[in-house]
């Protein structure tokens, strides 16, 4: 099978992988919401378990975003179509900022997951044809972030500009102190994960496209459900938290009423 003979339908395997990230994220957010409403006692800011969960979920999410962009470019996605999709992501990022400001006040999300994806998607589109260099860019981005932040945190860079800790620059990710925000996905190191997704997608589309177009097994209803969820990932991302928060708010009010 070659690029020219690839089917026009969605790639179920990729959608299922994206759907898995969405389900994993939902479980994480539900636990976060339980903690926020005082229905559980969990430390999402210091407990390694929750910190690692977030890293793994975000890594899978961004990897599939890079993978999807590789597929789109290899199948001839036009710039106008790209910008339409990008506009949807950017608009949703703005809504997240507004909603989180109402809920968290000064800890609102100003450069979270969707903000990071919107920024990095443009870079992915511009660098999609860079071939093997993408592997090196991904590794270098992560390495630079680790080395720079270690050097800053240990005082190696005594003259590190404090401006990088300000909101107008801390989206880069080279910071001394983590910003006070409920979701923070800076360019470094996360663009490295998306570049690796783009590199893997390019390699598969050119060398093993059948791996991406392989049909999901009929008996696997759970996997097919994940694929269906992955096709509507942006809409699901925007709706799942408001719905869970509304349900927990109602539960909290009901519990208070019963207690009275």
C-alpha positions as CSV (number, residue, x, y, z in Angstrom):
1,X,0.0,0.0,0.0
2,X,1.3,3.4,-0.9
3,X,0.4,7.0,0.0
4,X,-1.7,7.3,-3.1
5,X,-3.8,4.2,-2.3
6,X,-4.5,5.1,1.3
7,X,-8.2,5.0,2.1
8,X,-9.9,8.4,2.6
9,X,-11.5,7.2,5.9
10,X,-10.2,7.9,9.4
11,X,-7.3,5.8,10.7
12,X,-9.0,3.9,13.5
13,X,-5.8,2.8,15.2
14,X,-4.7,6.4,15.6
15,X,-8.1,7.5,16.7
16,X,-8.2,4.7,19.3
17,X,-4.8,5.8,20.6
18,X,-6.1,9.3,20.9
19,X,-9.3,8.0,22.6
20,X,-7.2,6.1,25.2
21,X,-5.5,9.4,26.1
22,X,-8.9,11.0,26.5
23,X,-10.2,8.3,28.8
24,X,-7.0,8.4,30.9
25,X,-7.3,12.2,31.1
26,X,-10.9,11.9,32.2
27,X,-10.0,9.6,35.1
28,X,-7.3,12.0,36.1
29,X,-9.6,15.1,35.9
30,X,-12.3,13.3,37.8
31,X,-9.9,12.5,40.7
32,X,-8.8,16.2,40.5
33,X,-12.4,17.4,40.7
34,X,-13.1,15.1,43.7
35,X,-10.2,16.7,45.5
36,X,-11.3,20.2,44.5
37,X,-14.7,19.6,46.0
38,X,-13.3,18.1,49.1
39,X,-14.7,14.6,48.3
40,X,-11.2,13.1,48.4
41,X,-7.8,14.1,49.8
42,X,-5.2,13.9,47.0
43,X,-2.0,15.9,46.4
44,X,-1.8,16.7,42.7
45,X,1.0,19.2,43.2
46,X,3.6,17.1,45.0
47,X,2.6,13.4,45.0
48,X,4.9,11.7,42.4
49,X,2.0,9.3,41.4
50,X,-0.2,12.1,40.2
51,X,2.7,14.1,38.7
52,X,3.8,11.1,36.7
53,X,0.2,10.4,35.6
54,X,0.0,13.9,34.2
55,X,3.3,13.5,32.4
56,X,2.3,10.3,30.8
57,X,-1.2,11.5,29.8
58,X,0.2,14.7,28.3
59,X,2.9,12.8,26.5
60,X,0.4,10.4,24.8
61,X,-1.8,13.3,23.9
62,X,0.9,15.4,22.3
63,X,2.5,12.4,20.6
64,X,-0.8,11.6,18.9
65,X,-1.2,15.2,17.9
66,X,2.2,15.0,16.1
67,X,1.2,11.7,14.6
68,X,-2.1,13.2,13.3
69,X,-0.3,16.1,11.8
70,X,2.1,13.8,9.9
71,X,-0.9,12.0,8.5
72,X,-2.7,15.2,7.5
73,X,0.4,16.6,5.7
74,X,1.2,13.3,4.0
75,X,-2.4,13.1,2.7
76,X,-2.2,16.6,1.2
77,X,-4.1,18.7,3.8
78,X,-4.3,22.3,2.4
79,X,-3.2,25.3,4.4
80,X,-6.8,26.7,4.5
81,X,-8.0,23.5,6.0
82,X,-5.2,23.5,8.5
83,X,-6.0,27.0,9.6
84,X,-9.7,26.1,10.1
85,X,-8.7,23.3,12.4
86,X,-6.1,25.5,14.1
87,X,-8.7,28.2,14.6
88,X,-11.0,25.7,16.4
89,X,-8.2,24.7,18.8
90,X,-7.2,28.3,19.4
91,X,-10.8,29.3,20.1
92,X,-11.2,26.4,22.6
93,X,-8.0,27.5,24.3
94,X,-9.5,31.0,24.8
95,X,-12.6,29.4,26.2
96,X,-10.5,27.4,28.6
97,X,-8.8,30.5,29.8
98,X,-12.1,32.3,30.4
99,X,-13.7,29.4,32.1
100,X,-10.7,28.7,34.3
101,X,-10.5,32.4,35.3
102,X,-14.1,32.1,36.6
103,X,-13.3,29.0,38.5
104,X,-9.7,29.5,39.7
105,X,-9.2,33.3,39.6
106,X,-5.5,34.2,39.5
107,X,-4.6,30.5,39.0
108,X,-6.4,30.5,35.6
109,X,-5.0,28.6,32.6
110,X,-3.3,31.0,30.3
111,X,-0.9,28.5,28.6
112,X,-2.3,25.0,29.1
113,X,-2.7,22.0,26.9
114,X,-4.7,23.6,24.1
115,X,-2.7,26.7,24.1
116,X,0.5,24.6,23.8
117,X,-1.0,22.5,21.1
118,X,-2.2,25.5,19.1
119,X,1.3,27.0,19.2
120,X,3.1,23.8,18.4
121,X,0.8,22.7,15.6
122,X,2.1,25.7,13.5
123,X,5.7,24.6,14.1
124,X,4.8,21.0,13.2
125,X,3.2,22.1,9.9
126,X,6.3,24.2,9.0
127,X,8.8,21.5,9.9
128,X,6.8,18.4,8.6
129,X,9.2,17.9,5.7
130,X,12.4,18.0,7.7
131,X,12.9,14.2,7.7
132,X,15.3,12.7,10.1
133,X,16.1,16.1,11.6
134,X,12.8,15.8,13.5
135,X,14.1,13.0,15.6
136,X,17.1,15.2,16.7
137,X,14.9,18.2,17.2
138,X,12.6,16.2,19.6
139,X,15.5,14.9,21.6
140,X,17.3,18.2,21.7
141,X,14.2,20.0,22.9
142,X,13.7,17.7,25.8
143,X,17.5,17.7,26.6
144,X,17.7,21.5,26.5
145,X,14.7,21.8,28.8
146,X,16.1,19.3,31.4
147,X,19.7,20.8,31.4
148,X,18.5,24.4,31.4
149,X,16.0,24.0,34.2
150,X,18.5,21.9,36.3
151,X,21.1,24.6,35.9
152,X,18.7,27.3,36.9
153,X,17.3,25.4,39.9
154,X,20.8,24.6,41.2
155,X,22.0,28.2,40.8
156,X,24.4,27.4,37.9
157,X,23.1,30.4,36.0
158,X,23.3,33.2,38.5
159,X,22.5,35.8,35.9
160,X,19.4,34.1,34.5
161,X,17.0,36.8,33.3
162,X,14.0,37.1,35.7
163,X,11.9,38.1,32.7
164,X,11.6,34.4,31.8
165,X,9.5,33.9,34.9
166,X,6.9,36.5,33.7
167,X,3.8,35.4,32.0
168,X,4.8,37.0,28.7
169,X,7.8,34.7,28.4
170,X,7.3,31.7,30.7
171,X,5.3,29.9,28.0
172,X,8.8,28.9,26.7
173,X,9.3,26.7,29.8
174,X,12.8,27.8,30.8
175,X,11.8,29.0,34.2
176,X,13.1,29.2,37.8
177,X,9.7,28.8,39.4
178,X,6.6,27.0,38.1
179,X,3.8,29.5,37.4
180,X,0.8,29.6,39.6
181,X,-1.7,28.1,37.1
182,X,-3.9,25.0,37.0
183,X,-2.5,23.7,33.7
184,X,0.9,24.6,32.3
185,X,2.2,23.1,29.0
186,X,5.1,25.2,27.8
187,X,6.9,24.8,24.5
188,X,9.9,23.2,26.1
189,X,10.1,20.3,26.6
190,X,6.7,19.3,25.2
191,X,7.4,20.3,21.6
192,X,9.9,17.5,21.6
193,X,7.2,14.9,22.3
194,X,5.1,16.3,19.4
195,X,8.1,16.3,17.1
196,X,8.7,12.7,17.9
197,X,5.0,12.0,17.1
198,X,5.5,13.8,13.8
199,X,8.7,11.8,13.0
200,X,7.0,8.5,13.8
201,X,4.0,9.4,11.7
202,X,6.2,10.4,8.7
203,X,8.1,7.2,9.0
204,X,5.0,5.1,9.2
205,X,3.3,6.9,6.3
206,X,6.3,6.3,4.0
207,X,7.5,2.9,5.2
208,X,4.6,1.0,6.8
209,X,1.3,2.8,6.0
210,X,-0.6,-0.5,6.5
211,X,0.2,-0.3,10.2
212,X,-1.9,2.9,10.4
213,X,-4.7,1.7,8.2
214,X,-5.1,-1.7,9.8
215,X,-8.7,-2.3,10.6
216,X,-9.6,-2.8,14.3
217,X,-10.9,-6.3,15.2
218,X,-14.6,-6.7,15.0
219,X,-15.0,-8.2,18.5
220,X,-13.1,-5.3,20.1
221,X,-16.0,-3.1,21.0
222,X,-14.0,-1.2,23.6
223,X,-11.3,-0.4,21.1
224,X,-13.8,0.8,18.6
225,X,-15.4,2.9,21.2
226,X,-12.0,4.5,21.9
227,X,-11.7,5.2,18.1
228,X,-15.1,6.9,18.1
229,X,-14.0,9.0,21.0
230,X,-10.7,9.9,19.4
231,X,-12.6,11.3,16.3
232,X,-14.3,13.9,18.5
233,X,-11.4,14.6,20.9
234,X,-11.6,18.4,20.8
235,X,-15.4,18.5,21.5
236,X,-15.0,15.9,24.2
237,X,-12.0,17.8,25.8
238,X,-14.2,20.9,26.0
239,X,-17.3,19.2,27.4
240,X,-16.0,16.5,29.8
241,X,-14.9,18.9,32.6
242,X,-17.9,21.1,32.7
243,X,-20.2,18.1,32.8
244,X,-18.2,16.4,35.7
245,X,-18.0,19.7,37.6
246,X,-21.7,20.3,37.2
247,X,-22.4,16.7,38.4
248,X,-20.1,17.1,41.4
249,X,-21.5,20.5,42.2
250,X,-25.0,19.0,42.3
251,X,-23.8,16.2,44.4
252,X,-22.2,18.6,46.8
253,X,-25.3,20.7,47.1
254,X,-27.4,17.6,47.6
255,X,-25.0,16.3,50.3
256,X,-25.2,19.7,52.1
257,X,-29.0,19.7,51.9
258,X,-29.1,16.2,53.4
259,X,-26.7,17.2,56.1
260,X,-29.0,20.0,57.2
